[in-house]
Every structure is written in C-alpha cells, then in structure tokens.
C-alpha cells in the first residue's frame, strides 16, 4: 500500500472487544486511526469458511461503533493488489483523508 502513497495504518494492535462479541480482546489487521476505517485481510488458514460468521459479526460491531470495514481475501491481495490499494484509497478519501493514491508503476490499476 505504501507503493501507492497510502498512509500507514496501525497493524494487529489489540483492542477491547465489544460486549456482544463474547471476546475481551480483538485484533484488527489495519486500522486507520482518526479516519474510522479498518481493513481486514482474510487468509484461508485463520479464516475458514465455517468461521466467517465471526468476521461478519465483528464487522457489524465496527459499524455500530461508527467505523467501516473493508475486507479482502488472499486472492484479491495477491492477484489484484493495485485495485485493492485503489479501493482502500477511495475508502480513506471518503473518510476525510486528503491524500491521493498514485500508481506504483506502469500498468497500475490506479492509473
């Protein structure tokens, strides 16, 4: 994401969980502090399909708390990294970020 000029977010920092989650501590993959945006990255090993409801539940909790979540799987991140960066940039701009994502090179999807 840095190659596209996006700001750095806080990565995998523990946070207090909401009472409805049944957990006391939760981790967000990337939180853009002050912008109300969280990016979650789902790998098949840690996020198997039968536990996907937990991720959706946490996303809903974030929405209730006033934040928004963008969620990506391995396929998107590995196969379309520039498109993912563009979408994250759009989410950040919608949240008030004044920066502009830029192409990482020739053929970048942001261009």
Buried (B, 14 or more C-beta within 10 A) or exposed (E): BEBBBBBEBEEEEEEEBBEEBEEEEBEBBBBBEEBBBBBBBBEEEEBEEEEEEBBEEBBBBBEEEEBBBBBBBEEBBEEBBBBBBBBBBEBBBEBEBEEEBBBBEEEBBBE
